[in-house]
Amino acid sequence: MFGRTKSIDAILALTSEKPLRRSLSLWHLILLGVGGIIGTGIFVLTAEAAVKAGPAMMVSFVIAGFVCCLTALIYAELAGMIPAAGSSYTFAYAAFGEFVAWLIGWALVLEYMVAASAVSVGWSGYMAGLLRDMGIADLGTAFTHGPFDPEPGYINLPAFLMAIAVGLLLVLGTRASAQVNAIFVVLKLAALALFITLAYPALDPANFTPFSPYGLLAHEVADPVSGHLMTVGISAAAATIFFAYIGFDALCAATEEAHDPRRDVPLGLVGSLVICTVSTS
């Protein structure tokens, strides 16, 4: 188990025995990557990055995008060599062996479990607030908090229902999921464009001076509000934004379902990162 590997030819031969349906075009893959990147992380962590870098947060976005692009190129190379499902698990199996692949496989499972839970809870907070503000329903703590929250409730009902809905959507198939994802990506990009359009008239150049109040390198300063030490700087903001970019690697899991994986997956990885870097910075 510790040293057993599987050659690329063996992986491709196993894939050809029970192939998945190739139903995803290049645009499906690009939108899948954009949908994985532009989400709760981008909308929430932007404020935290602004505190750390000020107006120079735009430079932090470019730095994080460049670093992610280097990672994406590695994924693109591996996806071109091994056009099979499994993403990092399959790549590790071929390169390092079964034990490392086993560890990475479980790490991916845990990563997506935590990410799905965090996104569901974040969406639940927005939906519960919207329902309350519109006077439709006030779910209260009992149905918006779990039993282990600091303010315990019975169940986070909106988060639970959303997780069930997404699970049912995945059961319908990859193409249906990709089409729904494309709709939501268009809505998110439209929301960003609308925000830029409405906020541009209120743009004050004086707010960009000083452009980089904390400099390039990360260091600690005292928070003027709480008095606690906090890490600031362009590089510190870039590290925060890097977390928001996590999600593009999920595109590799759809390699076996792409029409032309050796061409479309690398273009999808790089294309989605370029779109997200330009639209957010």
SETI-782530 format. One record per residue (C-alpha): residue in three letters; y, x, z. Coordinates in Angstrom, 3 decimals. Each point is the difference from the previous one (the first is absolute). Example, Ala and Ser with C-alpha at 12.3 -4.5 7.8 and 13.67 -1.06 7.14 Angstrom:
! SETI-782530
+------+----------+----------+----------+
! code !       yy !       xx !       zz !
+------+----------+----------+----------+
!  ALA !   -4.500 !   12.300 !    7.800 !
!  SER !    3.440 !    1.370 !   -0.660 !
+------+----------+----------+----------+
END
This chain:
! SETI-782530
+------+----------+----------+----------+
! code !       yy !       xx !       zz !
+------+----------+----------+----------+
!  MET !    0.000 !    0.000 !    0.000 !
!  PHE !    2.452 !    2.775 !    0.917 !
!  GLY !   -0.346 !    2.017 !   -3.198 !
!  ARG !   -1.269 !   -2.572 !   -2.483 !
!  THR !    2.371 !   -0.566 !   -2.909 !
!  LYS !   -0.133 !   -2.129 !   -3.117 !
!  SER !    0.965 !    1.436 !   -3.362 !
!  ILE !    2.606 !   -1.637 !   -2.203 !
!  ASP !   -2.675 !   -0.758 !   -2.591 !
!  ALA !   -2.121 !   -1.738 !    2.653 !
!  ILE !    2.973 !   -2.081 !    1.173 !
!  LEU !    0.839 !   -1.052 !   -3.556 !
!  ALA !   -3.653 !   -0.789 !   -0.721 !
!  LEU !   -0.162 !   -2.232 !    3.092 !
!  THR !    3.217 !   -1.698 !   -1.085 !
!  SER !   -1.382 !   -0.736 !   -3.463 !
!  GLU !   -3.048 !   -1.773 !    1.477 !
!  LYS !    2.063 !   -2.793 !    1.584 !
!  PRO !    3.481 !    0.311 !   -1.498 !
!  LEU !    2.913 !   -2.039 !    1.267 !
!  ARG !    1.941 !   -2.146 !   -2.428 !
!  ARG !    2.858 !    1.988 !   -1.552 !
!  SER !    2.774 !   -2.572 !    0.238 !
!  LEU !    3.093 !    1.970 !    1.054 !
!  SER !    2.574 !    1.272 !   -2.484 !
!  LEU !    2.517 !    2.785 !    0.574 !
!  TRP !    2.659 !   -2.490 !    1.103 !
!  HIS !   -2.401 !   -1.588 !    2.475 !
!  LEU !   -0.569 !    3.441 !    1.532 !
!  ILE !    3.717 !    0.858 !    0.125 !
!  LEU !    0.796 !   -3.314 !    1.684 !
!  LEU !   -2.925 !    0.522 !    2.381 !
!  GLY !    1.503 !    3.316 !    1.047 !
!  VAL !    3.504 !   -1.443 !    0.308 !
!  GLY !   -1.360 !   -2.875 !    2.071 !
!  GLY !   -1.696 !    2.445 !    2.344 !
!  ILE !    3.159 !    2.074 !    0.468 !
!  ILE !    2.825 !   -2.558 !    0.098 !
!  GLY !   -0.908 !   -2.053 !    3.009 !
!  THR !    0.630 !   -0.242 !    3.710 !
!  GLY !    0.338 !    3.785 !    0.298 !
!  ILE !    2.833 !    0.326 !   -2.513 !
!  PHE !    1.959 !   -2.942 !    1.392 !
!  VAL !   -0.438 !    0.898 !    3.684 !
!  LEU !   -0.002 !    3.805 !    0.026 !
!  THR !    3.165 !    0.263 !   -2.109 !
!  ALA !    2.110 !   -0.837 !    3.046 !
!  GLU !   -1.779 !    2.629 !    2.089 !
!  ALA !    0.504 !    2.597 !   -2.725 !
!  ALA !    3.700 !   -0.860 !   -0.203 !
!  VAL !    0.388 !    0.723 !    3.723 !
!  LYS !   -1.604 !    3.425 !   -0.492 !
!  ALA !    1.818 !    1.131 !   -3.150 !
!  GLY !    3.000 !   -2.273 !   -0.554 !
!  PRO !    1.058 !   -0.384 !   -3.660 !
!  ALA !   -2.160 !    3.032 !   -0.861 !
!  MET !   -2.976 !   -2.342 !    0.398 !
!  MET !    0.159 !   -0.238 !   -3.816 !
!  VAL !   -0.982 !    3.665 !   -0.165 !
!  SER !   -2.822 !   -0.697 !    2.450 !
!  PHE !   -1.385 !   -2.641 !   -2.372 !
!  VAL !   -0.003 !    2.504 !   -2.859 !
!  ILE !   -1.724 !    2.662 !    2.152 !
!  ALA !   -2.663 !   -2.441 !    1.190 !
!  GLY !   -0.501 !   -1.257 !   -3.551 !
!  PHE !   -0.416 !    3.554 !   -1.297 !
!  VAL !   -2.566 !    0.873 !    2.679 !
!  CYS !   -1.905 !   -3.210 !   -0.693 !
!  CYS !    0.133 !    0.776 !   -3.723 !
!  LEU !   -1.776 !    3.312 !    0.635 !
!  THR !   -2.681 !   -1.868 !    1.936 !
!  ALA !   -0.199 !   -2.585 !   -2.773 !
!  LEU !   -0.590 !    2.733 !   -2.574 !
!  ILE !   -2.984 !    1.214 !    2.041 !
!  TYR !   -1.364 !   -3.546 !    0.150 !
!  ALA !    0.646 !   -0.371 !   -3.729 !
!  GLU !   -1.965 !    3.159 !   -0.781 !
!  LEU !   -2.930 !   -1.113 !    2.149 !
!  ALA !    0.053 !   -3.534 !   -1.418 !
!  GLY !   -0.063 !    1.437 !   -3.519 !
!  MET !   -2.984 !    2.215 !    0.859 !
!  ILE !   -1.903 !   -2.692 !    1.919 !
!  PRO !    0.921 !   -3.457 !   -1.431 !
!  ALA !   -2.042 !   -1.912 !    2.563 !
!  ALA !    0.717 !   -2.353 !    2.871 !
!  GLY !    0.323 !    1.322 !    3.536 !
!  SER !    3.223 !    2.011 !   -0.150 !
!  SER !    0.083 !    2.760 !    2.640 !
!  TYR !   -3.568 !   -0.761 !    1.111 !
!  THR !   -1.415 !    0.696 !   -3.468 !
!  PHE !    2.171 !    3.085 !   -0.508 !
!  ALA !   -1.085 !    1.448 !    3.374 !
!  TYR !   -3.659 !   -0.755 !   -0.723 !
!  ALA !    0.137 !    2.083 !   -3.166 !
!  ALA !    2.038 !    2.846 !    1.503 !
!  PHE !   -1.033 !    0.350 !    3.659 !
!  GLY !   -3.178 !   -1.989 !    0.521 !
!  GLU !   -1.288 !   -3.116 !    1.665 !
!  PHE !    1.185 !    0.655 !    3.557 !
!  VAL !    3.655 !    0.589 !   -0.940 !
!  ALA !   -0.152 !   -3.001 !   -2.335 !
!  TRP !   -1.418 !   -2.086 !    2.860 !
!  LEU !    2.886 !    1.005 !    2.259 !
!  ILE !    2.580 !   -0.719 !   -2.711 !
!  GLY !   -1.627 !   -3.330 !   -0.819 !
!  TRP !    0.254 !   -1.211 !    3.580 !
!  ALA !    3.529 !    1.388 !    0.279 !
!  LEU !    0.954 !   -2.089 !   -3.038 !
!  VAL !   -1.591 !   -3.096 !    1.529 !
!  LEU !    1.917 !    0.487 !    3.235 !
!  GLU !    3.212 !    0.801 !   -1.876 !
!  TYR !   -0.122 !   -3.195 !   -2.033 !
!  MET !   -0.985 !   -2.071 !    3.038 !
!  VAL !    3.010 !    1.256 !    1.958 !
!  ALA !    2.311 !   -0.325 !   -3.024 !
!  ALA !   -1.167 !   -3.544 !   -0.742 !
!  SER !    0.488 !   -0.980 !    3.649 !
!  ALA !    3.469 !    1.563 !    0.171 !
!  VAL !    1.148 !   -1.648 !   -3.238 !
!  SER !   -1.421 !   -3.375 !    1.058 !
!  VAL !    1.788 !    0.154 !    3.350 !
!  GLY !    3.251 !    1.106 !   -1.667 !
!  TRP !   -0.212 !   -2.846 !   -2.510 !
!  SER !   -0.776 !   -2.408 !    2.838 !
!  GLY !    3.247 !    0.893 !    1.775 !
!  TYR !    2.065 !   -0.699 !   -3.122 !
!  MET !   -1.833 !   -3.257 !   -0.766 !
!  ALA !    0.207 !   -1.282 !    3.579 !
!  GLY !    3.744 !    0.719 !    0.034 !
!  LEU !    0.478 !   -1.741 !   -3.355 !
!  LEU !   -1.907 !   -3.099 !    1.130 !
!  ARG !    2.034 !   -0.103 !    3.210 !
!  ASP !    3.368 !    0.452 !   -1.724 !
!  MET !   -0.817 !   -2.700 !   -2.569 !
!  GLY !   -0.935 !   -2.407 !    2.780 !
!  ILE !   -3.542 !   -0.439 !   -1.327 !
!  ALA !   -1.948 !    1.286 !    2.998 !
!  ASP !    0.433 !    2.189 !    3.055 !
!  LEU !   -3.343 !    1.700 !    0.569 !
!  GLY !    1.164 !    1.725 !    3.153 !
!  THR !   -1.742 !    2.921 !    1.657 !
!  ALA !   -3.318 !   -1.831 !    0.272 !
!  PHE !   -0.621 !    0.004 !   -3.753 !
!  THR !    1.879 !    3.147 !   -1.086 !
!  HIS !   -1.383 !    2.502 !    2.546 !
!  GLY !   -3.529 !    1.181 !    0.688 !
!  PRO !   -1.628 !   -0.003 !    3.447 !
!  PHE !    0.594 !    3.760 !    0.432 !
!  ASP !    3.697 !    0.035 !   -0.929 !
!  PRO !    2.632 !    0.898 !    2.647 !
!  GLU !    0.899 !   -3.717 !   -0.115 !
!  PRO !   -3.509 !   -1.426 !   -0.445 !
!  GLY !   -0.789 !   -3.119 !   -1.978 !
!  TYR !   -3.114 !   -1.722 !   -1.315 !
!  ILE !   -0.048 !    1.201 !   -3.610 !
!  ASN !    2.400 !    1.288 !   -2.649 !
!  LEU !   -0.599 !   -2.995 !   -2.254 !
!  PRO !    2.183 !    0.960 !   -3.018 !
!  ALA !   -1.528 !    3.489 !   -0.099 !
!  PHE !   -3.517 !   -1.439 !    0.232 !
!  LEU !    0.604 !   -2.516 !   -2.787 !
!  MET !    1.583 !    2.640 !   -2.238 !
!  ALA !   -2.977 !    2.350 !    0.473 !
!  ILE !   -2.379 !   -2.839 !   -0.894 !
!  ALA !    2.077 !   -0.908 !   -3.077 !
!  VAL !    0.050 !    3.587 !   -1.274 !
!  GLY !   -3.753 !    0.292 !    0.615 !
!  LEU !   -0.645 !   -3.144 !   -2.047 !
!  LEU !    2.230 !    1.370 !   -2.763 !
!  LEU !   -2.063 !    3.195 !   -0.142 !
!  VAL !   -3.159 !   -2.072 !   -0.312 !
!  LEU !    1.376 !   -1.483 !   -3.227 !
!  GLY !   -0.141 !    3.421 !   -1.647 !
!  THR !    2.008 !    3.089 !   -0.744 !
!  ARG !    1.901 !   -1.395 !   -2.962 !
!  ALA !    1.161 !   -3.090 !    1.906 !
!  SER !    1.093 !    2.197 !    2.913 !
!  ALA !    1.868 !    2.324 !   -2.375 !
!  GLN !    1.812 !   -2.928 !   -1.627 !
!  VAL !    1.122 !   -1.418 !    3.349 !
!  ASN !    1.059 !    3.499 !    1.070 !
!  ALA !    2.064 !    0.311 !   -3.195 !
!  ILE !    1.856 !   -3.207 !    0.864 !
!  PHE !    0.855 !    1.226 !    3.486 !
!  VAL !    1.050 !    3.420 !   -1.304 !
!  VAL !    2.443 !   -1.663 !   -2.392 !
!  LEU !    1.366 !   -2.079 !    2.891 !
!  LYS !    0.426 !    3.093 !    2.197 !
!  LEU !    1.757 !    1.968 !   -2.736 !
!  ALA !    2.204 !   -3.020 !   -0.675 !
!  ALA !    0.874 !   -0.157 !    3.707 !
!  LEU !    0.990 !    3.680 !   -0.049 !
!  ALA !    2.081 !   -0.527 !   -3.132 !
!  LEU !    1.695 !   -3.048 !    1.539 !
!  PHE !    0.803 !    1.954 !    3.164 !
!  ILE !    1.547 !    2.837 !   -2.023 !
!  THR !    2.033 !   -2.467 !   -2.068 !
!  LEU !    1.352 !   -1.848 !    3.034 !
!  ALA !    0.587 !    3.119 !    2.100 !
!  TYR !    1.699 !    2.102 !   -2.670 !
!  PRO !    3.431 !   -1.725 !    0.266 !
!  ALA !    0.029 !    0.819 !    3.723 !
!  LEU !   -0.693 !    3.673 !   -0.658 !
!  ASP !    2.477 !    2.216 !    1.835 !
!  PRO !    0.033 !    3.695 !   -1.068 !
!  ALA !    1.391 !    0.898 !    3.436 !
!  ASN !   -3.398 !   -0.822 !    1.500 !
!  PHE !   -1.485 !    2.924 !   -1.954 !
!  THR !    2.107 !    2.517 !    1.908 !
!  PRO !   -1.532 !    2.049 !    1.487 !
!  PHE !   -2.855 !   -0.308 !   -2.480 !
!  SER !   -2.501 !    1.933 !    2.119 !
!  PRO !    1.086 !   -0.190 !    3.648 !
!  TYR !   -3.170 !    1.658 !    1.347 !
!  GLY !   -0.781 !    2.555 !   -2.720 !
!  LEU !   -3.205 !    0.736 !   -1.851 !
!  LEU !   -2.436 !    1.237 !    2.637 !
!  ALA !   -1.431 !   -2.183 !    2.739 !
!  HIS !    1.340 !    0.495 !    3.514 !
!  GLU !    0.507 !   -2.023 !    3.156 !
!  VAL !    3.206 !   -1.624 !    1.218 !
!  ALA !    0.776 !   -2.469 !    2.747 !
!  ASP !    0.019 !   -3.659 !   -1.019 !
!  PRO !    3.561 !   -1.243 !    0.714 !
!  VAL !   -1.341 !   -3.422 !    1.027 !
!  SER !   -3.084 !    0.739 !    2.106 !
!  GLY !    0.651 !    3.639 !    0.854 !
!  HIS !   -3.558 !    0.962 !   -1.002 !
!  LEU !   -0.684 !    2.895 !   -2.363 !
!  MET !   -0.680 !   -0.944 !   -3.614 !
!  THR !   -0.912 !    2.066 !   -3.046 !
!  VAL !    2.582 !   -0.060 !   -2.800 !
!  GLY !    0.640 !    1.718 !   -3.312 !
!  ILE !   -0.745 !   -0.560 !   -3.678 !
!  SER !   -3.514 !    1.443 !    0.343 !
!  ALA !   -0.711 !   -2.214 !    3.015 !
!  ALA !    1.074 !   -3.075 !   -1.969 !
!  ALA !   -2.154 !    1.158 !   -2.933 !
!  ALA !   -3.031 !    0.157 !    2.317 !
!  THR !    0.692 !   -3.563 !    1.123 !
!  ILE !    0.412 !   -1.214 !   -3.576 !
!  PHE !   -3.220 !    1.773 !   -1.021 !
!  PHE !   -1.885 !   -2.458 !    2.213 !
!  ALA !    1.630 !   -2.867 !   -1.899 !
!  TYR !   -1.329 !    1.395 !   -3.287 !
!  ILE !   -3.609 !   -0.093 !    1.222 !
!  GLY !   -1.911 !   -2.488 !   -2.108 !
!  PHE !    0.113 !    1.503 !   -3.465 !
!  ASP !   -3.359 !    1.694 !    0.623 !
!  ALA !   -1.664 !   -3.437 !    0.106 !
!  LEU !    0.467 !   -0.070 !   -3.751 !
!  CYS !   -2.862 !    2.488 !   -0.351 !
!  ALA !   -2.376 !   -2.578 !    1.458 !
!  ALA !    0.494 !   -2.014 !   -3.203 !
!  THR !   -0.944 !    2.899 !   -2.281 !
!  GLU !   -3.294 !   -1.532 !   -1.085 !
!  GLU !    1.728 !   -3.285 !   -0.879 !
!  ALA !    2.685 !    1.555 !   -2.233 !
!  HIS !   -0.237 !   -0.311 !   -3.784 !
!  ASP !    0.515 !    3.737 !   -0.531 !
!  PRO !   -0.203 !    1.672 !    3.429 !
!  ARG !    0.480 !    3.568 !   -1.239 !
!  ARG !    3.370 !   -0.958 !   -1.508 !
!  ASP !    1.147 !   -3.093 !    1.910 !
!  VAL !   -0.636 !    1.098 !    3.608 !
!  PRO !    2.069 !    3.234 !   -0.189 !
!  LEU !    2.810 !   -1.845 !   -1.813 !
!  GLY !   -0.193 !   -2.842 !    2.521 !
!  LEU !    0.254 !    2.370 !    2.968 !
!  VAL !    2.986 !    1.919 !   -1.314 !
!  GLY !    1.673 !   -3.069 !   -1.512 !
!  SER !   -0.152 !   -2.017 !    3.210 !
!  LEU !    1.461 !    2.882 !    2.027 !
!  VAL !    2.845 !    0.511 !   -2.489 !
!  ILE !    0.878 !   -3.712 !    0.010 !
!  CYS !   -0.024 !   -0.174 !    3.806 !
!  THR !    2.019 !    3.204 !    0.468 !
!  VAL !    2.692 !   -1.132 !   -2.455 !
!  SER !    0.183 !   -3.589 !    1.278 !
!  THR !    0.188 !    0.932 !    3.698 !
!  SER !    2.266 !    3.059 !   -0.114 !
+------+----------+----------+----------+
END
